[in-house]
Amino acid sequence: MRLSTSSHTKACGLILLIVLFFSPVSAISSGTYNVVHEIMDWGPATTKVIIELGVELGACPIAPETFSVHVRRVDGRADVSLLASGDRKVEKAYISDALGNRVDFGSFVALELSYGPEDELSSPMNYLGTYAWISCDYTVKQKEGIVSNNVTVSDFIATALGETYIPQIQGFSLDGRMRYADEKYGDVHLSYADYKPLGAFEGAGFPLIIWLHGGEEGGGDASLPITAYKACAFASAPAQAFFGGEAYVLAPQAETYWMDDGTRDLFEERKENSSKYTNALMRLIEIYIEQNPGIDRDRVYIGGASNGGFMTMAMILAFPEFFAAAFPVSEAALDALIPEESLLGIVDLPIWFVHSASDAVVPATLFTLSTYERLIRLGARNVQLSYPQKVIDTTGKFQNPDGSPYEYPGHWSWIYLHNNELTATFNGKQVTFLEWLAAQKRAE
């Protein structure tokens, strides 16, 4: 049968409409990516890269091998700025929102990446004298097509960073600054990160947890003390639950390092456990409490690791009646330089010491163990000691080549504290560190 010219034109138009209706439409071919950093026991890791495809996809499986992910790690402070580059393994891929949360329908695809304590490609931070965030430039390329909702996505590439998300520190403010005019040391500068609980403006009586960073997290970036290691855990829901969900967290940052006594030589033989930051830090704490009337002045707790453990000892020795409890971790205040009369001033202060026997940086016998034993001899009744033989991964995710749990450097015993994996006998029962801390109150 032959068609007339008009009939032929109508039929072609109908066929064209049918083809257009049923033919997949290609999405955009390039775009940006978002990244998610998670704070692990050893510091931050980039665990997700999220790309926006520009069209909405329906519920459909996406194989991990659909995309390749390449990263270049660059630290502008280094003589050779390119630290490393290479491909990262995609563990899972799925439709998500912009934050990387799995959804049934959406225009984003989240790529979950492998990571580990020795996987340098996964770290967005680098140590070069001090820690700093670095440039991690990702290139995400599509290797296999995706068909969903009559849409075909192929040959997509993303090379420009959109947003960076660090969920564990979203509740922190990072813009705290203070200048203190010290009579001996001149102007002393402190930065700080802080977390205020949701009920902070509705009532009072909430504790304040002060965390003092190690020697590698000083400077002017207040995010470092809560991310270079896992101190942000104090603001997590599980930790906050021990305090009724209402605990302030303050993480001051020294411009140099807490053990700086004005000579700026960290390794010079010391004659006393002194710091140029002692008075400045005390003033910062006082100002912070004044500005936040919801804080219970009888429940101010102070702790820190390594350099911060040193500073914890310096603060409680200088101001023995101010704090309700202290928790020095891997502390570097040499016991031989602590006078007996100074220890007598803190013999009634609740203290929980943490130190690993395998610590090769700060030998426990010269620092924590000696001080702990002297306090016990002086009659201290609420001084706890956690003394693990080594520091190992307790998540079960990471192993040594022989299959045993992955072992961290012995100096890193703060990992157990941040994960609340320490226990002691208190008031006749076994309690965790956070249970113990929440029960402490300054004596009348």
Secondary structure, DSSP 8 states (H G I E B T S, - for coil): ----HHHHHHHHHHHHHHHHHHS-EE--SEEEEEEEEEEETTEEEEEEEEEEEEEEE-S--B-GGGEEEEEEEE-TTSSS-EEEEEEE-EEEEEEE-TT--B-SSEEEEEEEE---TT-GGG-SEEESSSEEE-EEEEEEEE-S-EEETTEEE-S-EEEEEEEEE-GGGTTEEEEEEEEEEETTTEEEEEEEEEE--GGGGT---EEEEEEE--TTS-SS-TTHHHHSSSGGGGGSHHHHHTTTT--EEEEEEESS-TT--SS--TTS--SS---TTHHHHHHHHHHHHHH-TTEEEEEEEEEEETHHHHHHHHHHHHSTTT-SEEEEES----GGGS-HHHHHHTTTS-EEEE--TT-SSS-GGGTHHHHHHHHHHTT-SSEEEE--SSEE--SSS-B-TTSSB-EE-TT-THHHHHTT--EEEETTEEEEHHHHHHT-----
